[in-house]
């Protein structure tokens, strides 16, 4: 039947490409469906100064090492180039501009419907769409009254439009700290957090932290997904020092918006131009809602180590904490994809 394969991979980012690699290696017919014009995930949409938090040595997909100095931290553009090279190197079967809207179970098969009217059929599905397209934005009282700009970090590119502005960056993670740090050079910036910022050293005894994660097994073993680093900021010392020097300053989260700005916890009213939420993302799996019981009401997939516990033939790759601490990273998706594909092979026989 036309448009029928053993397995469809939804999403052509790092998780989808790793899945394609292992499906191809196992001789399973597959097609990766990517919503955008190129299969490089959400990397083109990230802020310009973003780099990987892990060195190139520990930042590759299975079968192909990223080129160049292995101790550097690859830039956004380098990762985009690498992902494009990866798909071409292995000749992965990818179809772009195929946004999946809905997946339904038809007997023992899945029916996949896309925004441009294409219909596909398969025995198995790997959901690998990540979360970038579904930003998490907290509901703060008065936000509808605020006349300034409210953005999510997914909309932030660089400092240009924020020069000389009064800016509040909300969040205590890596992205929040990095964005506030670079904005502080051109703007009056405050980092608003609900909790104390936890720092993790980028280098220990002359080695990058990821070296120690690898040799201790924390990066790959199941207990690693509970490791406290997941809520810590990787720092060589520059961020902690900058915040101690109020560049940017840190304050407890504001309590509500006004028309002109915000009100801090101590009751101080301040005029603000822009608020940027660096508050993370929620998984984007809305296309699975027709599969009864596949996801919870809040959109969380019901799975065990990437294997659906309610829908036979449905699998996941790239979910944070899926099997280990590194599951949602470029260095970890390959291991999870290999595990999932092994189960798919048993399912389709």
TORMI-61723 format. One line per field, with one value per atom (N, C-alpha, C): z, y, x. Coordinates in steps of 0.001 Angstrom, whole numbers, plus 500000, padded with zeros to 6 digits. Layout:
BEGIN
pz <- (Z|...)
py <- (Y|...)
px <- (X|...)
END
This chain:
BEGIN
pz <- (500000|500000|500000|499215|499161|500536|500878|502144|503352|503204|504325|504617|505901|506362|507673|508083|509379|510509|510377|511468|510935|511552|511269|512485|512218|513266|513124|514166|514123|514707|513835|514259|513745|513078|512480|513178|514482|515245|515685|516710|517135|517543|518219|518630|517425|516474|515274|514394|514259|513435|514056|515369|516045|515884|515932|515732|514322|513341|511955|511749|512383|512275|512735|513895|514439|513688|513226|512414|511125|510500|509259|509494|510593|510932|511142|511660|511923|510724|509620|508427|508512|509377|509534|508598|507758|506855|507676|507329|508153|507303|507843|507270|508406|508388|509369|508804|509534|509126|509916|509210|509834|509397|510361|510061|509332|509603|509025|507681|507085|505762|505820|507013|507158|508453|508448|509595|510537|511286|512254|513603|513811|515077|515267|516518|516869|516918|516563|516706|515977|514775|514114|514885|515781|516501|517837|518274|519551|519475|520643|520665|520101|519517|518700|519452|520720|521460|522097|521905|522547|522073|523006|522698|523461|523037|523801|525184|526174|527526|527702|526758|526822|525698|525903|524853|523659|522518|521291|521489|522321|522583|523050|523768|524328|523693|522486|521922|520503|520279|518939|518953|517801|517597|517236|517303|517051|515638|515541|514248|513584|514077|513434|514460|514692|515638|515015|515787|515321|515109|514043|513684|514460|514336|514962|516332|517039|518368|519310|519841|520669|522046|522428|523738|523684|522483|522369|522674|522901|523109|521825|521000|519676|519734|518799|518708|518076|518171|517542|516061|515337|513894|513606|514471|514286|514473|515424|515653|514470|513944|512766|511597|511378|510298|510514|511752|512072|511836|512264|512081|510602|509808|508355|507753|508184|507707|508099|509295|509809|508936|508653|507829|506440|505873|504526|504531|505540|505625|505618|506353|506447|505470|504686|503724|504392|505507|506255|505453|505607|504854|505557|505032|505675|504677|505133|504324|505120|504594|505305|504965|505706|505561|505686|506651|506936|508409|508721|510106|510444|511406|511796|512707|512322|513100|513999|513513|514233|513883|514886|514675|515298|514536|515022|514852|515698|515594|514713|513703|512790|512821|513699|513869|514465|513780|514259|513700|512910|512272|512802|512531|512838|511539|511611|510485|510879|510095|510397|509403|509906|509052|509230|508096|508140|507712|507987|507697|506207|505368|503921|503266|504090|503555|503280|503538|503330|504436|504066|505020|504918|506067|506115|507046|506838|507649|508119|509347|509872|510993|511325|512437|513758|513654|514865|514659|515758|515767|516805|516430|517412|517479|518630|518863|519310|518484|518768|518517|518904|518558|519580|520745|521706|522255|522730|523440|523030|522139|521872|521402|520629|520078|521095|522332|523359|524630|524591|525746|526962|528118|529385|529919|530041|530522|531746|532906|534122|534037|534696|534745|535946|535665|536713|536681|537841|537947|537249|536459|535818|534492|534012|532774|531592|531638|530527|530512|531626|531721|531261|531307|531059|529620|529481|528162|527522|528290|527735|527001|526744|526033|527007|526746|527465|526438|526630|525688|526414|525655|526170|525589|526259|525776|524368|523967|522607|521554|521969|521046|521083|522014|522174|521221|520529|519604|520054|520351|520778|521496|521876|522730|521980|520652|519863|520224|520296|520509|521960|522853|524272|524844|523986|524453|525221|526403|527287|527834|527729|528294|529738|530448|531769|531520|531783|531426|532654|532779|533805|533099|533497|532985|534109|533821|534832|534638|535702|535622|536338|536700|537433|536771|535496|534776|533882|533104|532243|531268|530585|529588|530229|531373|532065|532442|533004|533443|532246|531199|530025|529360|529220|528583|529446|530740|531631|531655|531633|531667|530439|529250|528059|527920|528392|528355|529315|530413|531423|530880|529754|529148|528405|528077|527296|527900|528952|529517|531041|531645|533095|533380|533842|533910|535342|535663|536907|536580|537257|537136|538280|537940|538945|539080|540295|540509|541712|541681|542813|543827|543434|544313|544167|545057|544988|543752|543128|541951|542412|541836|542123|541010|541381|540400|540436|539259|539154|538411|538890|538230|536838|535843|534475|534383|535199|535177|536599|536734|538021|537803|538562|538440|536998|536319|534955|533872|534254|533288|533284|532079|531996|532807|533378|534211|533488|532164|531415|531359|531509|531637|532882|533997|535253|535222|534565|534430|533675|532676|531860|532638|533277|533936|535193|535824|537017|536662|535425|535007|535272|535920|536236|534972|533890|532638|531981|532280|531550|532410|533692|534524|534942|535207|535533|536691|537733|538865|538481|537361|536927|536582|536224|535830|537014|538219|539411|539917|539177|539594|539680|540732|541006|539954|539109|538110|537147|537025|536082|536389|537620|537979|538340|537912|538234|537003|537230|536168|536031|534855|534604|534518|535305|535444|535653|534913|535144|536264|536747|537792|537356|536027|535529|535888|535879|536155|537632|538494|539926|540321|539774|540073|539545|538337|537746|538599|539073|539876|541250|541804|543068|542901|541678|541384|540761|540837|540307|538821|538070|536607|535909|535978|536458|537964|538525|539899|539941|541109|541291|542390|542153|543159|543184|544310|544392|543371|542852|541805|542153|541181|541392|541551|542143|542481|541476|540788|539767|538841|537729|536751|537043|536556|536465|534992|534673|533279|532825|533707|533341|533737|534564|535021|535924|537063|537971|539418|540305|541742|542362|543035|543657|544950|545499|546699|547893|547949|549076|548863|547753|547474|546577|546220|545345|543945|543445|542101|541159|540063|539158|537703|536961|535534|534780|533847|533121|531639|530792|529342|528849|529301|528777|529874|529824|530695|529797|530059|529279|530192|529885|530650|530090|530875|530513|531430|531245|532179|531576|530538|530011|529041|528786|527757|528243|527591|527817|526546|526692|525521|524535|523254|522206|521557|522103|521548|521339|520933|520728|519666|518747|517679|518198|519493|520062|520818|520855|521684|521217|519941|519448|519876|520334|520829|522302|522585|523943|524959|525959|527038|526771|525604|525282|526089|526369|527147|528242|529308|530387|529958|530764|530427|530239|530963|530835|529682|528891|527733|527996|529223|529560|529007|528223|527679|528786|528650|529581|529008|529564|529006|530099|529801|530660|529798|530050|529303|527802|527454|526050|525364|526079|525507|526112|525268|525754|526601|527732|528600|528307|527358|527034|525569|524689|523245|522600|522325|521678|520338|520114|518867|518945|520078|520258|521153|520702|521407|521451|522334|522505|522560|522005|522135|522342|523266|523489|524653|525483|526645|527801|528474|529608|530673|531112|532119|531633|530333|529771|530306|530247|530805|531651|531489|532225|532251|532921|533015|531650|530720|529423|528317|528667|527648|526637|527055|526148|525501|525569|525028|523776|523017|521786|522082|523272|523619|524154|524504|525134|524295|523261|522500|521743|521361|520606|521399|522677|523525|523684|523895|524060|522761|521638|520337|520077|520411|520226|521049|522288|523188|522629|522176|521645|520350|519464|518182|518382|519388|519693|520028|520757|521085|519859|518997|517769|516883|516800|515971|516445|517748|518292|518030|518068|517895|516472|515474|514088|513465|514150|513591|513533)
py <- (498800|500000|501248|502251|503500|504174|504821|505532|504606|503357|502426|501950|502019|501588|500831|500119|499438|500445|501573|502542|503967|504864|506297|506981|507874|508691|510098|510603|511943|512925|513733|514701|514347|515312|515074|515782|516019|516592|515507|515786|514844|513489|513484|512219|511441|512149|511497|510944|511691|511233|510003|510010|508847|507630|507854|506760|506205|507094|506670|505849|506258|505525|504080|503886|502532|501712|502344|501627|501125|501988|501635|500503|500582|499575|498206|498197|496944|496459|497213|496798|496988|497872|498169|499318|499129|500209|501338|502574|503709|504972|505982|507319|508317|509287|510375|511514|511934|513050|514290|515314|516546|517709|518500|519589|520762|521003|522161|521814|522799|522607|521871|521731|520967|520167|519013|518104|518369|519460|519815|520192|519761|520051|521525|521944|523337|524240|523715|524494|525834|525951|527266|528334|527914|528856|529296|528676|529042|530377|530951|532240|532097|533190|533159|532685|533025|532732|531344|530573|529267|528330|527634|526561|525318|524172|522957|523082|522474|522504|521437|520504|519446|519643|519264|519391|518495|518820|518046|516570|516270|514891|514027|514653|513918|514353|514911|515554|515101|513808|513290|512258|512082|511034|509739|508599|507324|507211|506715|506404|507494|508740|509842|510891|511007|511990|513386|514359|515741|516124|516847|517150|518355|518574|519736|519421|520476|520357|519690|518543|517777|518374|519346|519981|521280|521693|522929|522637|523721|523612|524093|523171|523548|524600|525531|526606|526096|526902|526605|526283|527121|526907|525626|525298|524061|522843|522894|521768|521599|522703|522644|521988|522412|521844|520354|519978|518567|517710|518183|517406|517219|518264|518151|517141|517219|516296|514862|514693|513356|512690|513428|512885|512517|513359|513108|511948|511889|510852|509451|509277|507961|507777|508824|508722|508407|509054|508771|509134|508334|508508|509553|510762|511901|512594|512970|513782|515048|516202|517465|518094|519153|519874|518924|518044|517072|517198|518209|518417|517436|516583|515573|516202|516035|516593|515562|514311|513322|511911|511059|509644|508815|507867|507003|505544|504701|503268|502665|501940|501255|499766|499032|497635|497506|496794|496638|497705|498628|499659|501042|501987|503390|504145|505110|506011|507393|507944|509251|510276|511367|512424|513708|514306|515520|516748|517920|519189|519406|518827|519019|517901|517108|516123|514746|514529|513197|512242|510977|509934|508811|508398|507346|506226|505036|503874|503147|502635|501910|500966|500070|499151|499756|500729|501334|502828|503548|505003|505335|506173|506776|508267|508715|510140|510773|511694|512306|513802|514442|515850|516849|516378|517321|518272|519434|520332|521793|522150|523562|524331|523680|524375|524557|524114|524227|524844|526147|526805|526848|526719|526796|528228|528863|530251|530306|530684|530736|531820|531564|532545|533472|534727|535714|536756|537081|538045|539365|539877|541174|541173|539997|539961|540526|540384|540903|542424|543061|544526|545158|544385|544903|545406|546647|547262|547040|546486|546164|544832|544273|543002|541850|540761|539510|538471|537919|536949|535662|534603|533379|533315|532615|532530|531935|531185|530634|531728|532932|534062|534992|534734|535590|535150|536125|535817|536424|537741|538419|539714|540485|541657|542886|542886|544105|544886|544222|544964|545371|544962|545232|546249|546863|547825|548966|549252|550336|550143|548947|548654|548186|548261|547622|546255|545199|543846|542937|542111|541076|539722|538900|537528|536596|535755|534860|533449|532875|531509|531354|530104|529843|528771|528479|527460|528043|527168|527594|528692|528526|529523|530869|530861|532113|532862|532144|532782|533317|532527|532953|534180|534178|535314|536571|536442|537598|538119|537223|537591|538430|538001|538761|540038|540047|541271|542331|541881|542822|543730|543363|544182|545387|545323|546420|546946|546302|546664|546671|547186|547116|545862|544796|543477|542950|542335|541591|540170|539219|537817|537512|537172|536883|535374|534854|533411|533079|531873|531408|530645|530310|529527|530004|529555|529870|529215|529900|529343|528318|527117|526070|526045|526105|526083|524733|524251|523039|523417|523004|523388|522781|523609|523109|522202|522501|521704|521301|520033|519504|518813|519221|518657|518684|519791|519990|519308|518575|517863|518446|518490|518933|517997|518558|517775|516528|516634|515504|514317|514574|513476|512659|513351|512663|511986|512603|511964|510642|510644|509434|508341|508694|507661|507115|507918|507435|506692|506853|506188|506977|508128|508928|509325|509565|510032|509004|507723|506680|505749|505622|504695|505269|504404|504877|505860|505662|506583|507982|508094|509388|510382|509880|510816|511624|511216|511953|512840|512847|513605|515088|515750|517145|518117|517704|518622|519107|518336|518702|520065|520523|521844|522808|522481|523312|524044|525145|525940|525562|525104|524783|526086|526175|527463|527286|528050|528098|529071|529771|530767|532147|532341|533677|534097|533168|533528|533844|533006|533243|534584|534873|536144|537319|537179|538266|538579|537537|537757|538324|537914|538513|540001|540393|541800|542519|541871|542451|542757|541911|542052|540722|540249|540901|540687|541512|541283|540152|539542|538510|538939|538748|539054|537926|537825|536874|537251|536263|536440|537525|538357|539387|538722|539459|538840|539131|540286|540561|541685|541776|542840|544046|545213|546408|546823|547885|548362|548728|549345|549864|548963|547958|547136|546002|545891|544774|545247|544405|544648|543508|543885|542892|542363|541339|540676|541625|542624|543568|544729|544690|545726|546840|546815|547844|547751|548899|548990|549523|548801|549214|549189|550204|550263|549333|548564|547561|547597|547417|547370|545964|544977|543621|542584|541537|540369|539165|538434|537239|536024|535120|533880|532827|532429|531294|530145|529692|528770|527399|527070|525719|525469|524178|523746|522538|522312|521111|520277|518969|518100|518409|518374|518643|517334|516708|515446|515518|516686|516864|515919|515471|514573|513170|512917|511599|511546|512657|512706|511749|511372|510425|508991|508735|507408|507342|506816|506830|506249|507054|506608|506723|507227|507337|508434|509507|510621|511006|511578|512065|513360|513836|515050|516252|516284|517405|517222|516142|515910|515064|514580|513750|512340|511852|510489|509439|508405|507290|506231|506143|505238|504722|503651|503137|502975|503787|503776|503958|504754|505060|504131|503184|502249|502538|502825|503142|502000|502339|501311|501098|501852|501732|501415|501754|501637|500813|499533|498711|499305|499369|499920|501389|502033|503450|503570|504393|504544|506016|506321|507698|507727|508793|509048|510555|510924|512331|512968|512160|512703|512863|513991|514239|513158|512540|511498|510190|510003|508802|507512|507432|506277|506699|507940|508405|509921|510457|511905|512560|511836|512420|512138|511585|511120|512173|513425|514463|515261|514736|515464|514787|515537|514991|513805|513772|512670|511451|511623|510532|509892|510607|510078|508799|508633|507443|506167|506187|505004|504650|505671|505414|504932|505494|505064|503597|503211|501817|500881|501264|500466|500333|501452|501463|500648|500824|500111|498601|498167|496737|496198|496977|496577|496650|497633|497742|496518|496081|494909|493687|493528|492417|492603|493838|494135|493859|494198|494124|492742|491851|490495|489774)
px <- (500847|500000|500881|500517|501255|501240|502358|502488|502376|502771|502762|504181|504548|505856|505685|506726|506665|506528|507243|507268|507344|506598|506720|507321|508254|508864|508303|507671|507082|508091|508676|509684|511062|511718|513024|514154|514027|515135|516092|516890|517923|517340|516189|515570|515053|514458|513939|515041|516136|517259|517928|518104|518675|517775|516471|515517|515628|515721|515867|517123|518209|519475|519307|518699|518569|517516|516451|515464|516113|516899|517576|518579|519291|520286|519642|518416|517710|516898|516938|516212|514713|514269|512839|512471|511461|511057|510445|510828|510403|510348|509687|509697|509623|510526|510522|509683|508675|507824|508224|508689|509154|508270|507798|506865|507522|508811|509482|510132|510819|511409|512742|513330|514561|514510|515146|515096|516266|516166|517209|516590|515364|514703|514414|514448|514121|515343|516501|517727|517705|517141|517130|516345|515474|514612|515186|516268|516858|517587|517896|518591|520002|520482|521701|522943|523069|524302|524308|523263|523169|524276|524878|525819|525375|525869|525614|526242|525621|526162|527245|527320|528330|529337|530598|531615|531292|531877|531644|531959|532936|533345|532168|531220|530087|528761|528832|527634|527330|527330|527061|525945|525324|524337|525067|524392|525074|525627|526858|527447|528246|528171|528889|529293|530589|531115|531068|530638|530672|532142|532437|533824|534354|535668|536292|536865|537277|537860|536866|537201|536274|536059|536886|536729|535921|535540|534756|533282|532522|531084|530403|529910|529389|528294|528354|527363|526074|525068|523780|523958|524689|524872|525652|526608|527373|526482|525572|524661|523721|523203|522324|523056|524298|525101|525336|525628|525881|524642|523480|522250|521923|522140|521937|522901|524155|525181|524829|524320|523979|522909|521844|520762|521254|522124|522645|523642|524483|525513|524900|523806|523186|522023|521731|520637|519320|519047|517831|516584|515556|514309|513441|513469|512797|511885|510709|509815|509489|509884|509679|508336|508004|506732|505550|505652|504587|504202|503393|502959|501849|502090|501112|500062|498800|497696|497035|496990|496190|496673|496671|496986|495872|495353|494284|494677|494125|494365|493277|493689|492783|493131|492487|492833|494218|495108|496483|497422|496880|497701|497361|498262|498030|497760|496852|496597|497075|497993|498590|498067|497488|496936|497738|498130|498950|498156|498725|498049|497827|498677|498504|497698|497017|496088|496650|497933|498503|498067|497890|497516|498552|499064|500082|499617|500193|499820|501073|501038|502191|501784|502712|502515|502986|503885|504456|504674|504670|504881|505943|506903|507816|507506|507075|506837|508146|508660|509972|509938|508845|508640|509161|509596|510143|509097|509574|508670|508789|509721|510001|508759|507894|506729|505605|505837|504795|505385|505707|506335|505424|506036|505301|505373|504221|504158|503251|503777|502955|501886|500784|499710|499928|500234|500491|499382|498871|497772|498114|497175|497318|498042|498462|499243|498466|497138|496319|496275|496655|496633|497951|498997|500349|500489|500977|501115|502487|503407|504713|504676|505855|505952|506130|505400|505612|506036|507238|507785|508159|508300|508919|510319|511216|512595|512671|511661|511622|511511|511086|510953|512170|513067|514243|515351|515971|517067|518394|518374|519597|519228|520239|520016|519509|519565|519361|518103|516956|515700|515482|516402|516193|517181|517978|518968|518315|518888|518448|517039|516500|515180|515291|514167|514048|513420|514208|513793|513810|512775|512732|512789|513758|513844|513406|512429|511872|512413|512992|513490|514816|515146|516384|517229|516949|517691|518761|519403|520503|520107|518985|518576|518293|517598|517280|518547|519511|520752|521539|521637|522401|521787|520471|519798|519944|519703|519826|521257|522224|523638|524014|523594|523970|523149|521906|521099|521640|522231|522731|523818|524419|525464|524906|523591|522998|521704|521202|519903|519971|518916|518735|517911|518588|517956|517891|516741|516596|516167|516786|516410|515443|514211|513186|513033|513229|513161|512281|511714|510909|511757|512973|513841|515274|516128|517546|518158|519077|519742|520779|520702|521686|522725|523990|525073|525781|526149|526974|528245|529400|530650|530764|531116|531297|532522|533547|534774|535166|535578|536026|537369|538371|539722|540222|539930|540417|539609|538576|537742|536338|535730|534346|533456|532401|531481|530974|530779|530217|531181|532469|533429|533114|532860|532578|531220|530231|528921|529045|529927|530102|530839|531955|532754|532081|531224|530513|529228|528763|527534|526270|526384|525197|524450|525193|524599|523701|523920|523205|522358|522682|521941|520590|519605|518250|518190|519029|518957|519392|520109|520606|519520|518334|517275|516759|517118|516718|517856|518953|520130|519817|520288|519932|520416|521372|521906|520833|519756|518700|518112|518238|517721|518844|520066|521216|521730|522432|523024|524484|524874|526277|527067|528125|528798|530303|531077|532526|532864|531851|532021|531577|531438|531107|529681|528736|527350|527144|527714|527570|528192|529363|530031|529214|528669|527880|526655|525987|524785|525131|526249|526712|526993|527384|527666|526466|525286|524045|524107|524781|524866|524553|523298|522077|521848|520973|520566|519545|519383|518366|517404|516112|515100|514071|513375|512269|511196|510527|509530|508508|508179|507151|505784|504835|503548|502442|502543|501527|501983|501262|501508|500623|501073|500232|500236|499565|499556|500962|501731|503044|504202|503940|505057|504644|505325|505102|505137|504638|504733|505539|506626|507483|506877|507494|507000|506900|507797|507788|506836|506061|505075|505569|506843|507403|506811|506367|505792|506862|507118|508184|507723|508138|507832|508783|508228|509005|508642|509640|509379|509039|509818|509662|509855|509025|509198|509432|510533|510870|510796|509900|509781|510732|511711|512568|512169|510943|510292|510030|510788|510718|509578|509360|508412|507618|506494|505699|505730|505730|505780|504665|505001|504022|503596|502559|502054|500542|500056|498610|498065|498916|498480|498147|498423|498135|496808|496084|494875|493779|493779|492772|493066|494280|494641|494260|493086|492527|493501|493798|494659|496146|496541|497968|498650|497895|498446|497468|497996|497146|496451|495533|494782|495694|496811|497752|498732|498559|499410|500637|500799|501965|501791|502737|502619|502667|501851|501871|502805|503993|504997|505915|506620|507675|508910|509919|511172|510953|509953|509712|508736|508198|507231|505862|504872|503535|502998|502385|501813|500337|499795|498367|498100|499049|498820|499926|499690|500717|501150|502460|502983|503357|503085|503416|504648|505617|506884|507285|508221|508685|510210|510797|512226|512406|513285|513585|512866|512186|511484|512476|512420|513298|513104|514195|514124|513529|513451|512809|513433|514766|515481|516671|517111|518281|518309|519308|519489|519680|520311|520658|519643|518489|517537|517096|516988|516481|517609|518843|519986|520519|521314|521879|522800|523379|524283|523528|522247|521510|520419|519929|518788|519131|520404|520794|520598|520967|520799|519329|518496|517072|516431|516870|516346|516681|517889|518300|517424|517148|516308|514895|514322|512965|512875|513842|513810|513902|514626|514678|513286|512505|511136|510230|510458|509666|509882|511106|511428|510636|510529|509748|508261|507793|506368|505885|506700|506214|506371|507080|507251|505908)
END
